[in-house]
Amino acid sequence: MTVLALIYLTVNQFTEKHPAFTTGGLRSLIFNEHSNGLAESGAIVRIGRKVLISEEKFFIWVEAQNGGQK
């Protein structure tokens, strides 16, 4: 059985850890998650009003936006 160690961060925690993403830019991606495919990635989790971001799933989604090219 494989156990995933998913790390969830708030928007502010995520932008502090990854300064390439601004708070406003990240909030825009989250606001438009149903049109940009972010919702289907499972990277965004809501618990009440709190929005959490799965680091691993978010970066998998980011890579997919570039066609998976490196």
CHARMM-style PDB file with segment names, atoms N, HN, CA, C and O in Angstrom:
ATOM      1  N   MET     1       0.842  -1.171   0.000  1.00  0.00      PROA
ATOM      2  CA  MET     1       0.000   0.000   0.000  1.00  0.00      PROA
ATOM      3  C   MET     1       0.891   1.238   0.000  1.00  0.00      PROA
ATOM      4  O   MET     1       1.816   1.344   0.805  1.00  0.00      PROA
ATOM      5  N   THR     2       0.608   2.173  -0.906  1.00  0.00      PROA
ATOM      6  HN  THR     2      -0.144   2.087  -1.560  1.00  0.00      PROA
ATOM      7  CA  THR     2       1.378   3.402  -0.996  1.00  0.00      PROA
ATOM      8  C   THR     2       0.689   4.501  -0.206  1.00  0.00      PROA
ATOM      9  O   THR     2      -0.510   4.731  -0.359  1.00  0.00      PROA
ATOM     10  N   VAL     3       1.447   5.170   0.631  1.00  0.00      PROA
ATOM     11  HN  VAL     3       2.421   4.984   0.756  1.00  0.00      PROA
ATOM     12  CA  VAL     3       0.906   6.269   1.428  1.00  0.00      PROA
ATOM     13  C   VAL     3       1.506   7.566   0.902  1.00  0.00      PROA
ATOM     14  O   VAL     3       2.725   7.732   0.884  1.00  0.00      PROA
ATOM     15  N   LEU     4       0.643   8.483   0.474  1.00  0.00      PROA
ATOM     16  HN  LEU     4      -0.347   8.348   0.488  1.00  0.00      PROA
ATOM     17  CA  LEU     4       1.107   9.774  -0.012  1.00  0.00      PROA
ATOM     18  C   LEU     4       1.219  10.752   1.147  1.00  0.00      PROA
ATOM     19  O   LEU     4       0.324  10.840   1.989  1.00  0.00      PROA
ATOM     20  N   ALA     5       2.305  11.473   1.183  1.00  0.00      PROA
ATOM     21  HN  ALA     5       3.031  11.402   0.499  1.00  0.00      PROA
ATOM     22  CA  ALA     5       2.475  12.509   2.200  1.00  0.00      PROA
ATOM     23  C   ALA     5       2.178  13.848   1.537  1.00  0.00      PROA
ATOM     24  O   ALA     5       3.093  14.570   1.143  1.00  0.00      PROA
ATOM     25  N   LEU     6       0.896  14.172   1.417  1.00  0.00      PROA
ATOM     26  HN  LEU     6       0.152  13.585   1.737  1.00  0.00      PROA
ATOM     27  CA  LEU     6       0.507  15.423   0.789  1.00  0.00      PROA
ATOM     28  C   LEU     6       0.706  16.568   1.769  1.00  0.00      PROA
ATOM     29  O   LEU     6       0.353  16.471   2.944  1.00  0.00      PROA
ATOM     30  N   ILE     7       1.269  17.633   1.272  1.00  0.00      PROA
ATOM     31  HN  ILE     7       1.556  17.711   0.317  1.00  0.00      PROA
ATOM     32  CA  ILE     7       1.468  18.819   2.084  1.00  0.00      PROA
ATOM     33  C   ILE     7       0.495  19.870   1.593  1.00  0.00      PROA
ATOM     34  O   ILE     7       0.501  20.239   0.419  1.00  0.00      PROA
ATOM     35  N   TYR     8      -0.341  20.351   2.499  1.00  0.00      PROA
ATOM     36  HN  TYR     8      -0.347  20.052   3.453  1.00  0.00      PROA
ATOM     37  CA  TYR     8      -1.313  21.391   2.167  1.00  0.00      PROA
ATOM     38  C   TYR     8      -0.868  22.704   2.780  1.00  0.00      PROA
ATOM     39  O   TYR     8      -0.482  22.763   3.948  1.00  0.00      PROA
ATOM     40  N   LEU     9      -0.928  23.756   1.978  1.00  0.00      PROA
ATOM     41  HN  LEU     9      -1.242  23.708   1.029  1.00  0.00      PROA
ATOM     42  CA  LEU     9      -0.537  25.081   2.421  1.00  0.00      PROA
ATOM     43  C   LEU     9      -1.651  26.077   2.114  1.00  0.00      PROA
ATOM     44  O   LEU     9      -2.395  25.913   1.146  1.00  0.00      PROA
ATOM     45  N   THR    10      -1.759  27.115   2.952  1.00  0.00      PROA
ATOM     46  HN  THR    10      -1.155  27.248   3.738  1.00  0.00      PROA
ATOM     47  CA  THR    10      -2.675  28.205   2.626  1.00  0.00      PROA
ATOM     48  C   THR    10      -2.045  29.010   1.486  1.00  0.00      PROA
ATOM     49  O   THR    10      -0.883  28.801   1.138  1.00  0.00      PROA
ATOM     50  N   VAL    11      -2.817  29.927   0.913  1.00  0.00      PROA
ATOM     51  HN  VAL    11      -3.761  30.098   1.196  1.00  0.00      PROA
ATOM     52  CA  VAL    11      -2.299  30.761  -0.174  1.00  0.00      PROA
ATOM     53  C   VAL    11      -1.073  31.537   0.302  1.00  0.00      PROA
ATOM     54  O   VAL    11      -0.056  31.572  -0.392  1.00  0.00      PROA
ATOM     55  N   ASN    12      -1.160  32.155   1.475  1.00  0.00      PROA
ATOM     56  HN  ASN    12      -1.986  32.126   2.038  1.00  0.00      PROA
ATOM     57  CA  ASN    12      -0.021  32.931   1.979  1.00  0.00      PROA
ATOM     58  C   ASN    12       1.202  32.064   2.253  1.00  0.00      PROA
ATOM     59  O   ASN    12       2.323  32.460   1.933  1.00  0.00      PROA
ATOM     60  N   GLN    13       1.002  30.893   2.836  1.00  0.00      PROA
ATOM     61  HN  GLN    13       0.091  30.571   3.095  1.00  0.00      PROA
ATOM     62  CA  GLN    13       2.121  29.985   3.085  1.00  0.00      PROA
ATOM     63  C   GLN    13       2.760  29.541   1.775  1.00  0.00      PROA
ATOM     64  O   GLN    13       3.983  29.446   1.670  1.00  0.00      PROA
ATOM     65  N   PHE    14       1.913  29.267   0.770  1.00  0.00      PROA
ATOM     66  HN  PHE    14       0.920  29.344   0.855  1.00  0.00      PROA
ATOM     67  CA  PHE    14       2.406  28.808  -0.525  1.00  0.00      PROA
ATOM     68  C   PHE    14       3.264  29.883  -1.185  1.00  0.00      PROA
ATOM     69  O   PHE    14       4.338  29.587  -1.709  1.00  0.00      PROA
ATOM     70  N   THR    15       2.792  31.137  -1.163  1.00  0.00      PROA
ATOM     71  HN  THR    15       1.920  31.378  -0.738  1.00  0.00      PROA
ATOM     72  CA  THR    15       3.545  32.212  -1.813  1.00  0.00      PROA
ATOM     73  C   THR    15       4.829  32.539  -1.058  1.00  0.00      PROA
ATOM     74  O   THR    15       5.806  32.966  -1.672  1.00  0.00      PROA
ATOM     75  N   GLU    16       4.848  32.350   0.245  1.00  0.00      PROA
ATOM     76  HN  GLU    16       4.054  32.003   0.744  1.00  0.00      PROA
ATOM     77  CA  GLU    16       6.084  32.546   1.007  1.00  0.00      PROA
ATOM     78  C   GLU    16       7.110  31.474   0.657  1.00  0.00      PROA
ATOM     79  O   GLU    16       8.302  31.759   0.535  1.00  0.00      PROA
ATOM     80  N   LYS    17       6.645  30.256   0.498  1.00  0.00      PROA
ATOM     81  HN  LYS    17       5.677  30.024   0.597  1.00  0.00      PROA
ATOM     82  CA  LYS    17       7.537  29.136   0.188  1.00  0.00      PROA
ATOM     83  C   LYS    17       7.985  29.148  -1.272  1.00  0.00      PROA
ATOM     84  O   LYS    17       9.098  28.731  -1.592  1.00  0.00      PROA
ATOM     85  N   HSD    18       7.103  29.633  -2.159  1.00  0.00      PROA
ATOM     86  HN  HSD    18       6.199  29.972  -1.899  1.00  0.00      PROA
ATOM     87  CA  HSD    18       7.375  29.646  -3.598  1.00  0.00      PROA
ATOM     88  C   HSD    18       7.162  31.063  -4.129  1.00  0.00      PROA
ATOM     89  O   HSD    18       6.096  31.364  -4.666  1.00  0.00      PROA
ATOM     90  N   PRO    19       8.165  31.941  -3.986  1.00  0.00      PROA
ATOM     91  CA  PRO    19       7.995  33.352  -4.349  1.00  0.00      PROA
ATOM     92  C   PRO    19       7.768  33.609  -5.841  1.00  0.00      PROA
ATOM     93  O   PRO    19       7.465  34.740  -6.221  1.00  0.00      PROA
ATOM     94  N   ALA    20       7.905  32.605  -6.684  1.00  0.00      PROA
ATOM     95  HN  ALA    20       8.151  31.686  -6.376  1.00  0.00      PROA
ATOM     96  CA  ALA    20       7.600  32.787  -8.106  1.00  0.00      PROA
ATOM     97  C   ALA    20       6.105  33.015  -8.316  1.00  0.00      PROA
ATOM     98  O   ALA    20       5.695  33.527  -9.359  1.00  0.00      PROA
ATOM     99  N   PHE    21       5.297  32.642  -7.339  1.00  0.00      PROA
ATOM    100  HN  PHE    21       5.630  32.227  -6.493  1.00  0.00      PROA
ATOM    101  CA  PHE    21       3.843  32.814  -7.410  1.00  0.00      PROA
ATOM    102  C   PHE    21       3.430  33.928  -6.460  1.00  0.00      PROA
ATOM    103  O   PHE    21       3.738  33.885  -5.269  1.00  0.00      PROA
ATOM    104  N   THR    22       2.732  34.924  -6.989  1.00  0.00      PROA
ATOM    105  HN  THR    22       2.482  34.960  -7.956  1.00  0.00      PROA
ATOM    106  CA  THR    22       2.238  36.013  -6.143  1.00  0.00      PROA
ATOM    107  C   THR    22       0.898  35.621  -5.540  1.00  0.00      PROA
ATOM    108  O   THR    22       0.218  34.722  -6.035  1.00  0.00      PROA
ATOM    109  N   THR    23       0.530  36.307  -4.468  1.00  0.00      PROA
ATOM    110  HN  THR    23       1.082  37.037  -4.066  1.00  0.00      PROA
ATOM    111  CA  THR    23      -0.753  36.032  -3.826  1.00  0.00      PROA
ATOM    112  C   THR    23      -1.895  36.302  -4.795  1.00  0.00      PROA
ATOM    113  O   THR    23      -2.807  35.485  -4.924  1.00  0.00      PROA
ATOM    114  N   GLY    24      -1.851  37.439  -5.475  1.00  0.00      PROA
ATOM    115  HN  GLY    24      -1.110  38.103  -5.370  1.00  0.00      PROA
ATOM    116  CA  GLY    24      -2.912  37.783  -6.424  1.00  0.00      PROA
ATOM    117  C   GLY    24      -2.998  36.822  -7.593  1.00  0.00      PROA
ATOM    118  O   GLY    24      -4.088  36.456  -8.030  1.00  0.00      PROA
ATOM    119  N   GLY    25      -1.843  36.416  -8.096  1.00  0.00      PROA
ATOM    120  HN  GLY    25      -0.956  36.713  -7.741  1.00  0.00      PROA
ATOM    121  CA  GLY    25      -1.818  35.470  -9.208  1.00  0.00      PROA
ATOM    122  C   GLY    25      -2.383  34.120  -8.815  1.00  0.00      PROA
ATOM    123  O   GLY    25      -3.124  33.499  -9.578  1.00  0.00      PROA
ATOM    124  N   LEU    26      -2.033  33.673  -7.629  1.00  0.00      PROA
ATOM    125  HN  LEU    26      -1.431  34.178  -7.010  1.00  0.00      PROA
ATOM    126  CA  LEU    26      -2.530  32.388  -7.131  1.00  0.00      PROA
ATOM    127  C   LEU    26      -4.036  32.448  -6.884  1.00  0.00      PROA
ATOM    128  O   LEU    26      -4.767  31.519  -7.227  1.00  0.00      PROA
ATOM    129  N   ARG    27      -4.491  33.546  -6.287  1.00  0.00      PROA
ATOM    130  HN  ARG    27      -3.897  34.300  -6.008  1.00  0.00      PROA
ATOM    131  CA  ARG    27      -5.931  33.703  -6.047  1.00  0.00      PROA
ATOM    132  C   ARG    27      -6.706  33.737  -7.369  1.00  0.00      PROA
ATOM    133  O   ARG    27      -7.824  33.227  -7.446  1.00  0.00      PROA
ATOM    134  N   SER    28      -6.121  34.330  -8.393  1.00  0.00      PROA
ATOM    135  HN  SER    28      -5.213  34.744  -8.331  1.00  0.00      PROA
ATOM    136  CA  SER    28      -6.754  34.357  -9.707  1.00  0.00      PROA
ATOM    137  C   SER    28      -6.866  32.945 -10.287  1.00  0.00      PROA
ATOM    138  O   SER    28      -7.901  32.578 -10.843  1.00  0.00      PROA
ATOM    139  N   LEU    29      -5.802  32.162 -10.155  1.00  0.00      PROA
ATOM    140  HN  LEU    29      -4.961  32.460  -9.703  1.00  0.00      PROA
ATOM    141  CA  LEU    29      -5.852  30.772 -10.622  1.00  0.00      PROA
ATOM    142  C   LEU    29      -6.930  29.993  -9.885  1.00  0.00      PROA
ATOM    143  O   LEU    29      -7.652  29.199 -10.489  1.00  0.00      PROA
ATOM    144  N   ILE    30      -7.040  30.218  -8.577  1.00  0.00      PROA
ATOM    145  HN  ILE    30      -6.453  30.862  -8.087  1.00  0.00      PROA
ATOM    146  CA  ILE    30      -8.046  29.516  -7.774  1.00  0.00      PROA
ATOM    147  C   ILE    30      -9.447  29.973  -8.151  1.00  0.00      PROA
ATOM    148  O   ILE    30     -10.360  29.153  -8.252  1.00  0.00      PROA
ATOM    149  N   PHE    31      -9.629  31.287  -8.363  1.00  0.00      PROA
ATOM    150  HN  PHE    31      -8.887  31.953  -8.281  1.00  0.00      PROA
ATOM    151  CA  PHE    31     -10.941  31.821  -8.736  1.00  0.00      PROA
ATOM    152  C   PHE    31     -11.420  31.217 -10.059  1.00  0.00      PROA
ATOM    153  O   PHE    31     -12.610  30.957 -10.236  1.00  0.00      PROA
ATOM    154  N   ASN    32     -10.490  30.998 -10.977  1.00  0.00      PROA
ATOM    155  HN  ASN    32      -9.524  31.209 -10.834  1.00  0.00      PROA
ATOM    156  CA  ASN    32     -10.820  30.466 -12.300  1.00  0.00      PROA
ATOM    157  C   ASN    32     -10.529  28.976 -12.420  1.00  0.00      PROA
ATOM    158  O   ASN    32     -10.329  28.470 -13.524  1.00  0.00      PROA
ATOM    159  N   GLU    33     -10.505  28.273 -11.295  1.00  0.00      PROA
ATOM    160  HN  GLU    33     -10.667  28.684 -10.399  1.00  0.00      PROA
ATOM    161  CA  GLU    33     -10.092  26.867 -11.294  1.00  0.00      PROA
ATOM    162  C   GLU    33     -10.935  25.963 -12.183  1.00  0.00      PROA
ATOM    163  O   GLU    33     -10.431  24.956 -12.680  1.00  0.00      PROA
ATOM    164  N   HSD    34     -12.201  26.294 -12.395  1.00  0.00      PROA
ATOM    165  HN  HSD    34     -12.611  27.112 -11.992  1.00  0.00      PROA
ATOM    166  CA  HSD    34     -13.048  25.420 -13.217  1.00  0.00      PROA
ATOM    167  C   HSD    34     -12.810  25.631 -14.703  1.00  0.00      PROA
ATOM    168  O   HSD    34     -13.098  24.741 -15.503  1.00  0.00      PROA
ATOM    169  N   SER    35     -12.294  26.780 -15.083  1.00  0.00      PROA
ATOM    170  HN  SER    35     -12.060  27.503 -14.433  1.00  0.00      PROA
ATOM    171  CA  SER    35     -12.029  27.026 -16.502  1.00  0.00      PROA
ATOM    172  C   SER    35     -10.579  26.735 -16.892  1.00  0.00      PROA
ATOM    173  O   SER    35     -10.289  26.561 -18.076  1.00  0.00      PROA
ATOM    174  N   ASN    36      -9.669  26.678 -15.929  1.00  0.00      PROA
ATOM    175  HN  ASN    36      -9.904  26.819 -14.967  1.00  0.00      PROA
ATOM    176  CA  ASN    36      -8.264  26.440 -16.260  1.00  0.00      PROA
ATOM    177  C   ASN    36      -7.786  25.016 -15.954  1.00  0.00      PROA
ATOM    178  O   ASN    36      -6.619  24.692 -16.173  1.00  0.00      PROA
ATOM    179  N   GLY    37      -8.678  24.178 -15.454  1.00  0.00      PROA
ATOM    180  HN  GLY    37      -9.626  24.441 -15.276  1.00  0.00      PROA
ATOM    181  CA  GLY    37      -8.326  22.775 -15.195  1.00  0.00      PROA
ATOM    182  C   GLY    37      -7.754  22.503 -13.816  1.00  0.00      PROA
ATOM    183  O   GLY    37      -7.475  21.353 -13.478  1.00  0.00      PROA
ATOM    184  N   LEU    38      -7.576  23.543 -13.017  1.00  0.00      PROA
ATOM    185  HN  LEU    38      -7.803  24.477 -13.292  1.00  0.00      PROA
ATOM    186  CA  LEU    38      -7.006  23.357 -11.686  1.00  0.00      PROA
ATOM    187  C   LEU    38      -7.943  22.557 -10.783  1.00  0.00      PROA
ATOM    188  O   LEU    38      -7.484  21.786  -9.940  1.00  0.00      PROA
ATOM    189  N   ALA    39      -9.242  22.735 -10.955  1.00  0.00      PROA
ATOM    190  HN  ALA    39      -9.615  23.362 -11.639  1.00  0.00      PROA
ATOM    191  CA  ALA    39     -10.213  21.995 -10.132  1.00  0.00      PROA
ATOM    192  C   ALA    39     -10.096  20.491 -10.363  1.00  0.00      PROA
ATOM    193  O   ALA    39     -10.157  19.703  -9.418  1.00  0.00      PROA
ATOM    194  N   GLU    40      -9.927  20.099 -11.629  1.00  0.00      PROA
ATOM    195  HN  GLU    40      -9.877  20.739 -12.395  1.00  0.00      PROA
ATOM    196  CA  GLU    40      -9.839  18.676 -11.950  1.00  0.00      PROA
ATOM    197  C   GLU    40      -8.556  18.044 -11.430  1.00  0.00      PROA
ATOM    198  O   GLU    40      -8.487  16.830 -11.241  1.00  0.00      PROA
ATOM    199  N   SER    41      -7.546  18.866 -11.201  1.00  0.00      PROA
ATOM    200  HN  SER    41      -7.602  19.853 -11.354  1.00  0.00      PROA
ATOM    201  CA  SER    41      -6.265  18.334 -10.722  1.00  0.00      PROA
ATOM    202  C   SER    41      -6.334  17.888  -9.264  1.00  0.00      PROA
ATOM    203  O   SER    41      -5.518  17.081  -8.818  1.00  0.00      PROA
ATOM    204  N   GLY    42      -7.309  18.417  -8.523  1.00  0.00      PROA
ATOM    205  HN  GLY    42      -7.972  19.072  -8.886  1.00  0.00      PROA
ATOM    206  CA  GLY    42      -7.432  18.081  -7.113  1.00  0.00      PROA
ATOM    207  C   GLY    42      -6.447  18.836  -6.233  1.00  0.00      PROA
ATOM    208  O   GLY    42      -6.263  18.487  -5.067  1.00  0.00      PROA
ATOM    209  N   ALA    43      -5.811  19.871  -6.782  1.00  0.00      PROA
ATOM    210  HN  ALA    43      -5.960  20.155  -7.729  1.00  0.00      PROA
ATOM    211  CA  ALA    43      -4.803  20.617  -6.029  1.00  0.00      PROA
ATOM    212  C   ALA    43      -5.402  21.568  -5.006  1.00  0.00      PROA
ATOM    213  O   ALA    43      -4.729  21.961  -4.053  1.00  0.00      PROA
ATOM    214  N   ILE    44      -6.659  21.939  -5.194  1.00  0.00      PROA
ATOM    215  HN  ILE    44      -7.206  21.620  -5.968  1.00  0.00      PROA
ATOM    216  CA  ILE    44      -7.306  22.894  -4.300  1.00  0.00      PROA
ATOM    217  C   ILE    44      -8.308  22.164  -3.420  1.00  0.00      PROA
ATOM    218  O   ILE    44      -9.178  21.445  -3.914  1.00  0.00      PROA
ATOM    219  N   VAL    45      -8.177  22.357  -2.110  1.00  0.00      PROA
ATOM    220  HN  VAL    45      -7.471  22.941  -1.710  1.00  0.00      PROA
ATOM    221  CA  VAL    45      -9.077  21.732  -1.139  1.00  0.00      PROA
ATOM    222  C   VAL    45      -9.679  22.839  -0.299  1.00  0.00      PROA
ATOM    223  O   VAL    45      -8.977  23.746   0.148  1.00  0.00      PROA
ATOM    224  N   ARG    46     -10.971  22.762  -0.090  1.00  0.00      PROA
ATOM    225  HN  ARG    46     -11.541  22.025  -0.453  1.00  0.00      PROA
ATOM    226  CA  ARG    46     -11.654  23.749   0.751  1.00  0.00      PROA
ATOM    227  C   ARG    46     -12.190  23.067   1.998  1.00  0.00      PROA
ATOM    228  O   ARG    46     -12.842  22.024   1.932  1.00  0.00      PROA
ATOM    229  N   ILE    47     -11.899  23.682   3.133  1.00  0.00      PROA
ATOM    230  HN  ILE    47     -11.370  24.529   3.187  1.00  0.00      PROA
ATOM    231  CA  ILE    47     -12.458  23.239   4.408  1.00  0.00      PROA
ATOM    232  C   ILE    47     -13.138  24.468   4.985  1.00  0.00      PROA
ATOM    233  O   ILE    47     -12.484  25.356   5.531  1.00  0.00      PROA
ATOM    234  N   GLY    48     -14.456  24.509   4.857  1.00  0.00      PROA
ATOM    235  HN  GLY    48     -14.987  23.787   4.414  1.00  0.00      PROA
ATOM    236  CA  GLY    48     -15.176  25.721   5.232  1.00  0.00      PROA
ATOM    237  C   GLY    48     -14.756  26.842   4.300  1.00  0.00      PROA
ATOM    238  O   GLY    48     -14.841  26.702   3.080  1.00  0.00      PROA
ATOM    239  N   ARG    49     -14.305  27.951   4.864  1.00  0.00      PROA
ATOM    240  HN  ARG    49     -14.236  28.064   5.855  1.00  0.00      PROA
ATOM    241  CA  ARG    49     -13.837  29.076   4.054  1.00  0.00      PROA
ATOM    242  C   ARG    49     -12.350  28.999   3.745  1.00  0.00      PROA
ATOM    243  O   ARG    49     -11.841  29.760   2.922  1.00  0.00      PROA
ATOM    244  N   LYS    50     -11.659  28.087   4.399  1.00  0.00      PROA
ATOM    245  HN  LYS    50     -12.073  27.468   5.068  1.00  0.00      PROA
ATOM    246  CA  LYS    50     -10.209  27.979   4.211  1.00  0.00      PROA
ATOM    247  C   LYS    50      -9.895  27.251   2.906  1.00  0.00      PROA
ATOM    248  O   LYS    50     -10.456  26.197   2.610  1.00  0.00      PROA
ATOM    249  N   VAL    51      -8.986  27.840   2.139  1.00  0.00      PROA
ATOM    250  HN  VAL    51      -8.530  28.697   2.380  1.00  0.00      PROA
ATOM    251  CA  VAL    51      -8.542  27.250   0.882  1.00  0.00      PROA
ATOM    252  C   VAL    51      -7.126  26.734   1.090  1.00  0.00      PROA
ATOM    253  O   VAL    51      -6.236  27.475   1.507  1.00  0.00      PROA
ATOM    254  N   LEU    52      -6.933  25.459   0.795  1.00  0.00      PROA
ATOM    255  HN  LEU    52      -7.656  24.858   0.456  1.00  0.00      PROA
ATOM    256  CA  LEU    52      -5.623  24.835   0.934  1.00  0.00      PROA
ATOM    257  C   LEU    52      -5.141  24.335  -0.421  1.00  0.00      PROA
ATOM    258  O   LEU    52      -5.936  23.925  -1.266  1.00  0.00      PROA
ATOM    259  N   ILE    53      -3.844  24.376  -0.610  1.00  0.00      PROA
ATOM    260  HN  ILE    53      -3.198  24.710   0.076  1.00  0.00      PROA
ATOM    261  CA  ILE    53      -3.247  23.966  -1.880  1.00  0.00      PROA
ATOM    262  C   ILE    53      -2.328  22.779  -1.623  1.00  0.00      PROA
ATOM    263  O   ILE    53      -1.463  22.826  -0.748  1.00  0.00      PROA
ATOM    264  N   SER    54      -2.523  21.722  -2.390  1.00  0.00      PROA
ATOM    265  HN  SER    54      -3.225  21.683  -3.101  1.00  0.00      PROA
ATOM    266  CA  SER    54      -1.629  20.570  -2.338  1.00  0.00      PROA
ATOM    267  C   SER    54      -0.420  20.891  -3.214  1.00  0.00      PROA
ATOM    268  O   SER    54      -0.552  21.049  -4.428  1.00  0.00      PROA
ATOM    269  N   GLU    55       0.749  20.985  -2.601  1.00  0.00      PROA
ATOM    270  HN  GLU    55       0.856  20.856  -1.615  1.00  0.00      PROA
ATOM    271  CA  GLU    55       1.958  21.321  -3.362  1.00  0.00      PROA
ATOM    272  C   GLU    55       2.196  20.354  -4.518  1.00  0.00      PROA
ATOM    273  O   GLU    55       2.405  20.773  -5.657  1.00  0.00      PROA
ATOM    274  N   GLU    56       2.163  19.075  -4.220  1.00  0.00      PROA
ATOM    275  HN  GLU    56       1.994  18.735  -3.295  1.00  0.00      PROA
ATOM    276  CA  GLU    56       2.477  18.060  -5.231  1.00  0.00      PROA
ATOM    277  C   GLU    56       1.507  18.145  -6.409  1.00  0.00      PROA
ATOM    278  O   GLU    56       1.933  18.181  -7.564  1.00  0.00      PROA
ATOM    279  N   LYS    57       0.226  18.176  -6.126  1.00  0.00      PROA
ATOM    280  HN  LYS    57      -0.120  18.147  -5.188  1.00  0.00      PROA
ATOM    281  CA  LYS    57      -0.770  18.211  -7.198  1.00  0.00      PROA
ATOM    282  C   LYS    57      -0.721  19.526  -7.963  1.00  0.00      PROA
ATOM    283  O   LYS    57      -0.938  19.542  -9.175  1.00  0.00      PROA
ATOM    284  N   PHE    58      -0.436  20.635  -7.269  1.00  0.00      PROA
ATOM    285  HN  PHE    58      -0.260  20.621  -6.285  1.00  0.00      PROA
ATOM    286  CA  PHE    58      -0.354  21.920  -7.942  1.00  0.00      PROA
ATOM    287  C   PHE    58       0.784  21.921  -8.963  1.00  0.00      PROA
ATOM    288  O   PHE    58       0.604  22.382 -10.090  1.00  0.00      PROA
ATOM    289  N   PHE    59       1.952  21.410  -8.576  1.00  0.00      PROA
ATOM    290  HN  PHE    59       2.098  21.036  -7.660  1.00  0.00      PROA
ATOM    291  CA  PHE    59       3.084  21.422  -9.497  1.00  0.00      PROA
ATOM    292  C   PHE    59       2.938  20.403 -10.618  1.00  0.00      PROA
ATOM    293  O   PHE    59       3.499  20.596 -11.696  1.00  0.00      PROA
ATOM    294  N   ILE    60       2.202  19.331 -10.389  1.00  0.00      PROA
ATOM    295  HN  ILE    60       1.746  19.174  -9.513  1.00  0.00      PROA
ATOM    296  CA  ILE    60       1.866  18.411 -11.483  1.00  0.00      PROA
ATOM    297  C   ILE    60       0.984  19.142 -12.488  1.00  0.00      PROA
ATOM    298  O   ILE    60       1.161  18.993 -13.697  1.00  0.00      PROA
ATOM    299  N   TRP    61       0.025  19.939 -11.988  1.00  0.00      PROA
ATOM    300  HN  TRP    61      -0.119  20.060 -11.006  1.00  0.00      PROA
ATOM    301  CA  TRP    61      -0.841  20.730 -12.859  1.00  0.00      PROA
ATOM    302  C   TRP    61      -0.027  21.771 -13.626  1.00  0.00      PROA
ATOM    303  O   TRP    61      -0.250  21.975 -14.819  1.00  0.00      PROA
ATOM    304  N   VAL    62       0.916  22.429 -12.949  1.00  0.00      PROA
ATOM    305  HN  VAL    62       1.097  22.263 -11.980  1.00  0.00      PROA
ATOM    306  CA  VAL    62       1.761  23.439 -13.603  1.00  0.00      PROA
ATOM    307  C   VAL    62       2.525  22.804 -14.751  1.00  0.00      PROA
ATOM    308  O   VAL    62       2.563  23.367 -15.845  1.00  0.00      PROA
ATOM    309  N   GLU    63       3.133  21.652 -14.531  1.00  0.00      PROA
ATOM    310  HN  GLU    63       3.103  21.195 -13.643  1.00  0.00      PROA
ATOM    311  CA  GLU    63       3.873  20.960 -15.584  1.00  0.00      PROA
ATOM    312  C   GLU    63       2.968  20.609 -16.762  1.00  0.00      PROA
ATOM    313  O   GLU    63       3.387  20.691 -17.917  1.00  0.00      PROA
ATOM    314  N   ALA    64       1.748  20.225 -16.474  1.00  0.00      PROA
ATOM    315  HN  ALA    64       1.407  20.159 -15.536  1.00  0.00      PROA
ATOM    316  CA  ALA    64       0.808  19.859 -17.544  1.00  0.00      PROA
ATOM    317  C   ALA    64       0.422  21.065 -18.392  1.00  0.00      PROA
ATOM    318  O   ALA    64       0.054  20.904 -19.556  1.00  0.00      PROA
ATOM    319  N   GLN    65       0.501  22.273 -17.829  1.00  0.00      PROA
ATOM    320  HN  GLN    65       0.800  22.403 -16.884  1.00  0.00      PROA
ATOM    321  CA  GLN    65       0.146  23.467 -18.591  1.00  0.00      PROA
ATOM    322  C   GLN    65       1.143  23.729 -19.700  1.00  0.00      PROA
ATOM    323  O   GLN    65       0.831  24.401 -20.683  1.00  0.00      PROA
ATOM    324  N   ASN    66       2.337  23.199 -19.540  1.00  0.00      PROA
ATOM    325  HN  ASN    66       2.590  22.653 -18.742  1.00  0.00      PROA
ATOM    326  CA  ASN    66       3.381  23.369 -20.551  1.00  0.00      PROA
ATOM    327  C   ASN    66       3.508  22.107 -21.403  1.00  0.00      PROA
ATOM    328  O   ASN    66       4.536  21.878 -22.041  1.00  0.00      PROA
ATOM    329  N   GLY    67       2.466  21.304 -21.406  1.00  0.00      PROA
ATOM    330  HN  GLY    67       1.631  21.490 -20.889  1.00  0.00      PROA
ATOM    331  CA  GLY    67       2.492  20.065 -22.171  1.00  0.00      PROA
ATOM    332  C   GLY    67       3.442  19.031 -21.592  1.00  0.00      PROA
ATOM    333  O   GLY    67       3.818  18.081 -22.278  1.00  0.00      PROA
ATOM    334  N   GLY    68       3.836  19.206 -20.328  1.00  0.00      PROA
ATOM    335  HN  GLY    68       3.530  19.978 -19.770  1.00  0.00      PROA
ATOM    336  CA  GLY    68       4.739  18.266 -19.687  1.00  0.00      PROA
ATOM    337  C   GLY    68       6.168  18.392 -20.156  1.00  0.00      PROA
ATOM    338  O   GLY    68       7.004  17.551 -19.825  1.00  0.00      PROA
ATOM    339  N   GLN    69       6.473  19.447 -20.936  1.00  0.00      PROA
ATOM    340  HN  GLN    69       5.794  20.131 -21.205  1.00  0.00      PROA
ATOM    341  CA  GLN    69       7.836  19.631 -21.457  1.00  0.00      PROA
ATOM    342  C   GLN    69       8.732  20.192 -20.370  1.00  0.00      PROA
ATOM    343  O   GLN    69       8.302  20.963 -19.513  1.00  0.00      PROA
ATOM    344  N   LYS    70       9.979  19.785 -20.431  1.00  0.00      PROA
ATOM    345  HN  LYS    70      10.328  19.159 -21.127  1.00  0.00      PROA
ATOM    346  CA  LYS    70      10.976  20.300 -19.465  1.00  0.00      PROA
ATOM    347  C   LYS    70      12.013  21.081 -20.184  1.00  0.00      PROA
ATOM    348  OT1 LYS    70      12.940  21.598 -19.560  1.00  0.00      PROA
TER     349      LYS     70
END
